Amino acid sequence: MQLLQVQDEESWRAYHLIRRQVLYELRGKSGYDDMHPDEFRLGHFPLLFHQDGTPVGTVRLDQRKETTVGKVRLVAVLPQYQRQGLGTAMMNELENYAAAKGIRQLCVHAAPDAIAFYRKLGWLLTENTRLTKTIG
């Protein structure tokens, strides 16, 4: 299993396909924008999680310049790979990736149905749907 920064055209296609399907189509939402400026901002790291070379999940880590706090964004795992421990593995890899960038605390605004997942991984609920975790 590997968490790799999205860089080439093939990875961008897989990244957007997973996010569009999981976070939009399966939730009955439309309007996904694969050219959204946030994807390309300095300090934003789009990441693609692979199992045996197959892209199965995505997450984006946003880090503001000169800070040790990272924001976790748009976590998605393809439905056929859910409930197999891959989300947990991806988040563990994300923590390692973030720690290597000097990040010491992560935060996420989670969908209500994802809060239990984050809490199981040691995240603390700090307000409605905001959770934090100290790493490193």
ABEGO torsion letter per residue (X at the ends): XBBBBBABAAAAAAAAAAAAAAAAAAAGBBGBBAABAAAABBGBBBBBBBBGGBBABBBBBBBBBGBABBBBBGBBBBAAABGAGAAAAAAAAAAAAAAAAGBABBBBBBBAAAAAAAAAAGBBBABBABBBBBBX
